[in-house]
Protein backbone atom coordinates (compact mmCIF):
# COMPACT_ATOMS: atom_id res chain seq x y z
CA UNK A 1 0.00 0.00 0.00
CA UNK A 2 1.40 3.38 -1.02
CA UNK A 3 1.59 6.47 1.19
CA UNK A 4 -1.24 8.08 -0.78
CA UNK A 5 -3.37 4.94 -0.39
CA UNK A 6 -2.93 5.25 3.38
CA UNK A 7 -3.88 8.94 3.29
CA UNK A 8 -7.01 8.13 1.31
CA UNK A 9 -8.11 5.44 3.76
CA UNK A 10 -7.30 7.64 6.75
CA UNK A 11 -9.74 10.23 5.43
CA UNK A 12 -12.29 7.85 3.90
CA UNK A 13 -12.96 5.49 6.82
CA UNK A 14 -14.20 8.14 9.31
CA UNK A 15 -16.34 9.64 6.52
CA UNK A 16 -17.88 6.23 5.76
CA UNK A 17 -18.66 5.66 9.44
CA UNK A 18 -20.20 9.15 9.60
CA UNK A 19 -22.39 8.39 6.58
CA UNK A 20 -23.60 5.13 8.11
CA UNK A 21 -24.64 6.84 11.36
CA UNK A 22 -26.87 9.37 9.56
CA UNK A 23 -29.84 7.04 8.81
CA UNK A 24 -29.63 5.55 12.31
CA UNK A 25 -31.00 8.79 13.71
CA UNK A 26 -33.99 8.66 11.37
CA UNK A 27 -34.63 5.07 12.42
CA UNK A 28 -34.50 6.11 16.08
CA UNK A 29 -37.05 8.88 15.51
CA UNK A 30 -39.36 6.46 13.70
CA UNK A 31 -38.93 3.88 16.48
CA UNK A 32 -39.79 6.46 19.15
CA UNK A 33 -42.88 7.77 17.34
CA UNK A 34 -43.83 4.19 16.48
CA UNK A 35 -44.58 3.62 20.16
CA UNK A 36 -46.92 6.59 20.53
CA UNK A 37 -49.97 4.61 19.45
CA UNK A 38 -50.78 6.17 16.07
CA UNK A 39 -49.41 5.77 12.55
CA UNK A 40 -50.19 9.47 12.07
CA UNK A 41 -47.17 10.36 14.21
CA UNK A 42 -44.88 8.24 12.04
CA UNK A 43 -46.26 9.90 8.92
CA UNK A 44 -45.76 13.36 10.42
CA UNK A 45 -42.12 12.66 11.31
CA UNK A 46 -41.55 11.18 7.85
CA UNK A 47 -43.06 14.20 6.09
CA UNK A 48 -41.28 16.71 8.31
CA UNK A 49 -37.96 14.90 7.95
CA UNK A 50 -38.32 14.81 4.17
CA UNK A 51 -38.96 18.57 4.01
CA UNK A 52 -35.84 19.35 6.02
CA UNK A 53 -33.75 16.84 4.06
CA UNK A 54 -34.63 18.65 0.84
CA UNK A 55 -33.95 22.09 2.35
CA UNK A 56 -30.55 21.12 3.73
CA UNK A 57 -29.64 19.23 0.57
CA UNK A 58 -30.21 22.36 -1.52
CA UNK A 59 -27.76 24.29 0.67
CA UNK A 60 -25.06 21.63 0.72
CA UNK A 61 -22.88 24.02 -1.31
CA UNK A 62 -21.88 25.37 2.10
CA UNK A 63 -20.16 22.10 2.83
CA UNK A 64 -18.66 21.44 -0.61
CA UNK A 65 -17.67 25.02 -1.39
CA UNK A 66 -16.02 25.50 1.98
CA UNK A 67 -14.13 22.21 1.71
CA UNK A 68 -12.99 22.98 -1.83
CA UNK A 69 -11.57 26.42 -1.03
CA UNK A 70 -10.06 25.27 2.27
CA UNK A 71 -8.26 22.23 0.87
CA UNK A 72 -6.50 24.30 -1.80
CA UNK A 73 -5.56 26.98 0.76
CA UNK A 74 -4.20 24.25 3.03
CA UNK A 75 -2.10 22.83 0.22
CA UNK A 76 -0.61 26.23 -0.57
CA UNK A 77 0.08 26.86 3.15
CA UNK A 78 -2.30 29.84 3.20
CA UNK A 79 -3.90 29.29 6.59
CA UNK A 80 -5.12 32.89 6.49
CA UNK A 81 -7.22 32.15 3.41
CA UNK A 82 -8.48 28.89 4.95
CA UNK A 83 -9.57 30.71 8.10
CA UNK A 84 -11.30 33.53 6.24
CA UNK A 85 -13.09 30.93 4.08
CA UNK A 86 -14.64 29.40 7.21
CA UNK A 87 -15.74 32.78 8.54
CA UNK A 88 -17.33 33.80 5.22
CA UNK A 89 -19.05 30.43 4.95
CA UNK A 90 -20.48 30.70 8.47
CA UNK A 91 -21.77 34.22 7.79
CA UNK A 92 -23.54 33.02 4.64
CA UNK A 93 -24.82 29.82 6.28
CA UNK A 94 -26.23 31.49 9.38
CA UNK A 95 -27.76 34.25 7.24
CA UNK A 96 -29.55 31.61 5.16
CA UNK A 97 -30.75 29.95 8.37
CA UNK A 98 -32.17 33.28 9.57
CA UNK A 99 -33.93 33.72 6.22
CA UNK A 100 -35.44 30.21 6.51
CA UNK A 101 -36.78 31.05 9.97
CA UNK A 102 -38.28 34.34 8.75
CA UNK A 103 -39.89 32.60 5.74
CA UNK A 104 -40.99 29.48 7.60
CA UNK A 105 -44.73 30.03 6.99
CA UNK A 106 -44.60 30.22 3.16
CA UNK A 107 -41.97 27.45 3.05
CA UNK A 108 -44.23 25.16 5.09
CA UNK A 109 -47.34 25.96 3.05
CA UNK A 110 -45.52 25.29 -0.23
CA UNK A 111 -44.07 22.03 1.13
CA UNK A 112 -47.46 20.79 2.29
CA UNK A 113 -48.98 21.53 -1.10
CA UNK A 114 -46.41 19.25 -2.68
CA UNK A 115 -46.74 16.49 -0.07
CA UNK A 116 -50.56 16.57 -0.01
CA UNK A 117 -50.84 14.57 3.24
CA UNK A 118 -53.97 13.98 5.32
CA UNK A 119 -55.22 16.74 7.63
CA UNK A 120 -54.04 14.93 10.75
CA UNK A 121 -50.57 14.21 9.36
CA UNK A 122 -50.34 17.81 8.13
CA UNK A 123 -51.21 19.11 11.62
CA UNK A 124 -48.48 17.13 13.39
CA UNK A 125 -45.95 17.68 10.60
CA UNK A 126 -46.58 21.41 11.03
CA UNK A 127 -45.91 21.12 14.78
CA UNK A 128 -42.68 19.27 14.00
CA UNK A 129 -41.60 21.79 11.36
CA UNK A 130 -42.29 24.88 13.50
CA UNK A 131 -39.88 23.61 16.15
CA UNK A 132 -37.19 22.03 13.97
CA UNK A 133 -36.84 25.09 11.74
CA UNK A 134 -34.76 26.76 14.47
CA UNK A 135 -32.28 23.91 14.16
CA UNK A 136 -31.38 25.33 10.74
CA UNK A 137 -28.75 27.48 12.44
CA UNK A 138 -27.13 24.32 13.76
CA UNK A 139 -27.38 22.30 10.55
CA UNK A 140 -26.14 24.94 8.12
CA UNK A 141 -23.38 25.93 10.53
CA UNK A 142 -22.44 22.26 10.76
CA UNK A 143 -22.24 22.08 6.94
CA UNK A 144 -19.69 24.91 7.02
CA UNK A 145 -17.55 23.38 9.76
CA UNK A 146 -17.69 19.89 8.23
CA UNK A 147 -16.47 21.16 4.87
CA UNK A 148 -13.73 23.16 6.57
CA UNK A 149 -12.52 20.23 8.70
CA UNK A 150 -12.40 17.98 5.61
CA UNK A 151 -10.49 20.67 3.72
CA UNK A 152 -8.01 20.76 6.60
CA UNK A 153 -7.52 16.97 6.09
CA UNK A 154 -9.45 16.03 9.23
CA UNK A 155 -12.48 13.74 8.92
CA UNK A 156 -12.30 12.49 12.53
CA UNK A 157 -13.73 15.67 14.08
CA UNK A 158 -16.91 15.58 11.91
CA UNK A 159 -17.36 11.94 12.99
CA UNK A 160 -17.03 12.83 16.69
CA UNK A 161 -19.46 15.73 16.30
CA UNK A 162 -22.02 13.59 14.45
CA UNK A 163 -21.89 10.73 16.96
CA UNK A 164 -22.28 13.09 19.94
CA UNK A 165 -25.09 14.95 18.18
CA UNK A 166 -26.99 11.74 17.38
CA UNK A 167 -26.62 10.32 20.88
CA UNK A 168 -27.85 13.58 22.43
CA UNK A 169 -30.73 13.67 19.96
CA UNK A 170 -31.91 10.18 20.89
CA UNK A 171 -31.55 10.76 24.65
CA UNK A 172 -33.36 14.11 24.57
CA UNK A 173 -36.14 12.75 22.35
CA UNK A 174 -36.72 9.85 24.74
CA UNK A 175 -36.91 12.26 27.69
CA UNK A 176 -39.20 14.74 25.93
CA UNK A 177 -41.51 12.05 24.56
CA UNK A 178 -41.79 9.46 27.33
CA UNK A 179 -41.01 11.51 30.45
CA UNK A 180 -42.45 14.92 29.58
CA UNK A 181 -45.17 13.43 27.31
CA UNK A 182 -44.61 15.94 24.49
CA UNK A 183 -45.30 13.40 21.69
CA UNK A 184 -44.22 14.68 18.24
CA UNK A 185 -43.14 17.99 19.75
CA UNK A 186 -40.73 16.03 21.93
CA UNK A 187 -39.04 14.43 18.92
CA UNK A 188 -38.80 17.85 17.26
CA UNK A 189 -37.31 19.45 20.38
CA UNK A 190 -34.77 16.64 20.69
CA UNK A 191 -33.73 17.15 17.07
CA UNK A 192 -33.53 20.94 17.30
CA UNK A 193 -31.56 20.96 20.57
CA UNK A 194 -29.06 18.40 19.29
CA UNK A 195 -28.52 20.40 16.09
CA UNK A 196 -27.77 23.58 18.01
CA UNK A 197 -25.55 21.63 20.39
CA UNK A 198 -23.70 20.22 17.37
CA UNK A 199 -22.88 23.75 16.22
CA UNK A 200 -21.65 24.70 19.70
CA UNK A 201 -19.48 21.57 19.76
CA UNK A 202 -18.04 22.59 16.37
CA UNK A 203 -17.01 25.96 17.79
CA UNK A 204 -15.46 24.37 20.87
CA UNK A 205 -13.48 21.80 18.89
CA UNK A 206 -12.33 24.47 16.46
CA UNK A 207 -11.09 26.58 19.37
CA UNK A 208 -9.34 23.57 20.90
CA UNK A 209 -7.56 22.36 17.77
CA UNK A 210 -7.42 25.44 15.55
CA UNK A 211 -7.80 28.34 17.97
CA UNK A 212 -4.36 29.65 17.00
CA UNK A 213 -5.87 30.66 13.64
CA UNK A 214 -7.98 33.39 15.27
CA UNK A 215 -5.19 35.84 14.48
CA UNK A 216 -6.09 35.55 10.78
CA UNK A 217 -9.66 36.78 11.28
CA UNK A 218 -9.52 40.35 9.97
CA UNK A 219 -13.07 41.57 9.38
CA UNK A 220 -12.05 44.03 6.68
CA UNK A 221 -10.68 41.09 4.68
CA UNK A 222 -13.70 38.92 5.45
CA UNK A 223 -15.96 41.38 3.62
CA UNK A 224 -13.52 42.13 0.79
CA UNK A 225 -15.72 42.43 -2.31
CA UNK A 226 -13.43 40.51 -4.69
CA UNK A 227 -13.19 37.55 -2.30
CA UNK A 228 -16.93 37.54 -1.61
CA UNK A 229 -17.66 37.49 -5.35
CA UNK A 230 -15.21 34.61 -5.76
CA UNK A 231 -16.90 32.75 -2.89
CA UNK A 232 -20.39 33.22 -4.37
CA UNK A 233 -19.22 32.28 -7.88
CA UNK A 234 -17.78 29.02 -6.58
CA UNK A 235 -20.87 28.18 -4.56
CA UNK A 236 -23.49 29.31 -7.07
CA UNK A 237 -22.34 26.61 -9.49
CA UNK A 238 -22.61 23.96 -6.74
CA UNK A 239 -26.06 25.29 -5.82
CA UNK A 240 -27.31 25.02 -9.43
CA UNK A 241 -25.72 21.56 -9.69
CA UNK A 242 -27.68 20.51 -6.60
CA UNK A 243 -30.90 21.77 -8.20
CA UNK A 244 -30.26 19.39 -11.13
CA UNK A 245 -29.69 16.48 -8.73
CA UNK A 246 -32.81 17.35 -6.73
CA UNK A 247 -34.89 17.57 -9.93
CA UNK A 248 -33.84 14.04 -10.92
CA UNK A 249 -34.45 12.62 -7.44
CA UNK A 250 -37.84 14.27 -6.93
CA UNK A 251 -39.10 13.35 -10.39
CA UNK A 252 -38.03 9.75 -9.84
CA UNK A 253 -40.50 9.60 -6.95
CA UNK A 254 -43.21 11.48 -8.85
CA UNK A 255 -42.93 9.19 -11.89
CA UNK A 256 -43.01 6.10 -9.69
CA UNK A 257 -46.10 7.36 -7.85
CA UNK A 258 -47.95 7.77 -11.16
CA UNK A 259 -47.40 4.06 -11.85
CA UNK A 260 -49.21 3.01 -8.66
CA UNK A 261 -48.57 2.42 -4.97
CA UNK A 262 -46.87 -0.92 -5.64
CA UNK A 263 -44.23 0.57 -7.96
CA UNK A 264 -43.78 3.56 -5.65
CA UNK A 265 -43.11 1.29 -2.66
CA UNK A 266 -40.84 -1.05 -4.66
CA UNK A 267 -38.77 1.86 -5.96
CA UNK A 268 -38.44 3.26 -2.44
CA UNK A 269 -37.06 -0.10 -1.30
CA UNK A 270 -34.72 -0.42 -4.29
CA UNK A 271 -33.43 3.13 -3.79
CA UNK A 272 -32.07 1.98 -0.42
CA UNK A 273 -29.52 -0.10 -2.38
CA UNK A 274 -28.25 3.11 -3.94
CA UNK A 275 -28.18 4.92 -0.59
CA UNK A 276 -26.15 2.14 1.06
CA UNK A 277 -23.67 2.22 -1.83
CA UNK A 278 -23.29 6.00 -1.53
CA UNK A 279 -22.40 5.71 2.16
CA UNK A 280 -19.20 3.93 1.12
CA UNK A 281 -18.29 5.54 -2.20
CA UNK A 282 -18.88 9.01 -0.74
CA UNK A 283 -16.12 8.36 1.77
CA UNK A 284 -13.62 8.14 -1.09
CA UNK A 285 -15.16 11.20 -2.74
CA UNK A 286 -14.49 13.14 0.48
CA UNK A 287 -10.90 11.84 0.46
CA UNK A 288 -10.54 13.02 -3.13
CA UNK A 289 -11.89 16.44 -2.24
CA UNK A 290 -9.40 16.90 0.61
CA UNK A 291 -6.29 15.42 -1.02
CA UNK A 292 -6.80 16.70 -4.57
CA UNK A 293 -7.44 20.20 -3.25
CA UNK A 294 -4.32 20.02 -1.10
CA UNK A 295 -2.04 18.78 -3.88
CA UNK A 296 -3.55 21.14 -6.46
CA UNK A 297 -3.07 24.08 -4.11
CA UNK A 298 0.53 23.02 -3.50
CA UNK A 299 1.20 22.58 -7.22
CA UNK A 300 2.17 18.95 -6.54
CA UNK A 301 0.74 17.46 -9.75
CA UNK A 302 2.60 14.17 -9.44
CA UNK A 303 0.87 13.41 -6.13
CA UNK A 304 -2.40 14.75 -7.54
CA UNK A 305 -2.34 12.31 -10.45
CA UNK A 306 -1.36 9.45 -8.16
CA UNK A 307 -4.23 10.35 -5.84
CA UNK A 308 -6.74 10.24 -8.72
CA UNK A 309 -5.44 6.83 -9.80
CA UNK A 310 -5.65 5.49 -6.25
CA UNK A 311 -9.14 6.92 -5.77
CA UNK A 312 -10.37 5.06 -8.83
CA UNK A 313 -8.62 1.89 -7.67
CA UNK A 314 -10.55 2.04 -4.39
CA UNK A 315 -13.71 3.25 -6.13
CA UNK A 316 -13.86 0.42 -8.64
CA UNK A 317 -13.12 -2.07 -5.86
CA UNK A 318 -16.11 -0.76 -3.91
CA UNK A 319 -18.25 -0.82 -7.07
CA UNK A 320 -17.36 -4.43 -7.91
CA UNK A 321 -17.91 -5.55 -4.31
CA UNK A 322 -21.39 -4.01 -4.17
CA UNK A 323 -22.32 -5.28 -7.63
CA UNK A 324 -21.40 -8.84 -6.59
CA UNK A 325 -23.30 -8.59 -3.29
CA UNK A 326 -26.36 -7.13 -5.00
CA UNK A 327 -26.25 -9.79 -7.75
CA UNK A 328 -26.17 -12.74 -5.37
CA UNK A 329 -28.13 -11.30 -2.43
CA UNK A 330 -30.40 -8.66 -3.93
CA UNK A 331 -33.60 -10.64 -3.46
CA UNK A 332 -32.70 -11.52 0.11
CA UNK A 333 -31.94 -7.86 0.93
CA UNK A 334 -35.30 -6.80 -0.52
CA UNK A 335 -37.02 -9.30 1.77
CA UNK A 336 -35.14 -7.86 4.74
CA UNK A 337 -36.23 -4.32 3.87
CA UNK A 338 -39.94 -5.17 3.63
CA UNK A 339 -42.27 -8.05 4.48
CA UNK A 340 -44.94 -6.87 2.04
CA UNK A 341 -44.95 -9.73 -0.46
CA UNK A 342 -46.50 -7.67 -3.25
CA UNK A 343 -43.74 -5.09 -2.89
CA UNK A 344 -41.06 -7.81 -2.75
CA UNK A 345 -42.41 -9.41 -5.93
CA UNK A 346 -42.44 -6.11 -7.83
CA UNK A 347 -39.00 -5.06 -6.58
CA UNK A 348 -37.36 -8.30 -7.72
CA UNK A 349 -38.45 -7.60 -11.29
CA UNK A 350 -36.22 -4.51 -11.38
CA UNK A 351 -33.17 -5.91 -9.59
CA UNK A 352 -31.24 -6.07 -12.87
CA UNK A 353 -30.87 -2.28 -12.72
CA UNK A 354 -29.62 -2.50 -9.13
CA UNK A 355 -26.93 -5.00 -10.15
CA UNK A 356 -25.55 -2.45 -12.61
CA UNK A 357 -26.03 0.61 -10.41
CA UNK A 358 -22.74 0.49 -8.38
CA UNK A 359 -20.59 0.25 -11.50
CA UNK A 360 -22.59 3.05 -13.13
CA UNK A 361 -22.01 5.34 -10.16
CA UNK A 362 -18.32 4.88 -9.30
CA UNK A 363 -16.90 7.40 -11.77
CA UNK A 364 -19.58 9.98 -10.96
CA UNK A 365 -18.78 10.01 -7.26
CA UNK A 366 -15.00 9.79 -7.54
CA UNK A 367 -14.80 12.56 -10.14
CA UNK A 368 -17.15 14.65 -7.96
CA UNK A 369 -14.62 14.52 -5.14
CA UNK A 370 -11.73 15.31 -7.48
CA UNK A 371 -13.44 18.29 -9.13
CA UNK A 372 -14.63 19.74 -5.81
CA UNK A 373 -11.03 19.62 -4.61
CA UNK A 374 -9.83 21.31 -7.79
CA UNK A 375 -12.49 23.98 -7.45
CA UNK A 376 -13.84 23.25 -10.96
CA UNK A 377 -17.45 23.71 -9.92
CA UNK A 378 -18.69 24.92 -13.32
CA UNK A 379 -17.63 21.57 -14.80
CA UNK A 380 -19.64 19.84 -12.07
CA UNK A 381 -22.67 21.97 -12.92
CA UNK A 382 -22.43 21.11 -16.61
CA UNK A 383 -21.95 17.40 -15.91
CA UNK A 384 -25.14 17.27 -13.81
CA UNK A 385 -27.02 19.39 -16.35
CA UNK A 386 -26.24 17.00 -19.22
CA UNK A 387 -26.85 14.00 -16.98
CA UNK A 388 -30.27 15.40 -16.05
CA UNK A 389 -31.04 16.06 -19.73
CA UNK A 390 -30.13 12.44 -20.49
CA UNK A 391 -32.32 11.21 -17.63
CA UNK A 392 -35.43 13.10 -18.72
CA UNK A 393 -34.83 12.33 -22.43
CA UNK A 394 -34.73 8.58 -21.79
CA UNK A 395 -37.80 8.72 -19.57
CA UNK A 396 -39.92 10.76 -21.97
CA UNK A 397 -38.83 8.65 -24.95
CA UNK A 398 -39.35 5.22 -23.39
CA UNK A 399 -41.46 5.81 -20.28
CA UNK A 400 -44.82 5.03 -21.92
CA UNK A 401 -43.66 1.70 -23.34
CA UNK A 402 -41.08 0.48 -20.82
CA UNK A 403 -42.67 2.03 -17.71
CA UNK A 404 -40.57 1.46 -14.58
CA UNK A 405 -37.77 -0.21 -16.55
CA UNK A 406 -37.36 3.08 -18.40
CA UNK A 407 -37.22 4.97 -15.10
CA UNK A 408 -34.37 2.81 -13.81
CA UNK A 409 -32.60 2.88 -17.18
CA UNK A 410 -32.79 6.67 -17.03
CA UNK A 411 -31.36 6.72 -13.50
CA UNK A 412 -28.44 4.39 -14.28
CA UNK A 413 -27.72 6.38 -17.45
CA UNK A 414 -27.81 9.61 -15.46
CA UNK A 415 -25.02 8.27 -13.23
CA UNK A 416 -22.96 7.10 -16.20
CA UNK A 417 -23.22 10.48 -17.95
CA UNK A 418 -22.15 12.31 -14.79
CA UNK A 419 -18.93 10.30 -14.68
CA UNK A 420 -18.38 10.44 -18.45
CA UNK A 421 -18.76 14.21 -18.76
CA UNK A 422 -16.41 14.85 -15.84
CA UNK A 423 -13.86 12.49 -17.38
CA UNK A 424 -14.05 14.55 -20.60
CA UNK A 425 -13.59 17.76 -18.60
CA UNK A 426 -10.63 16.18 -16.78
CA UNK A 427 -8.80 15.93 -20.10
CA UNK A 428 -8.94 19.73 -20.36
CA UNK A 429 -7.71 20.40 -16.81
CA UNK A 430 -4.01 21.03 -16.31
CA UNK A 431 -2.94 18.21 -14.02
CA UNK A 432 0.77 18.19 -14.80
PyMOL commands that set and color helices and strands:
alter all, ss='L'
color gray80, all
select helices_A, chain A and resi 3-33+39-58+61-75+79-102+104-115+119-151+156-179+183-216+219-222+225-258+261-298+301-337+341-349+351-374+377-402+404-426
alter helices_A, ss='H'
color red, helices_A
deselect
rebuild
show_as cartoon
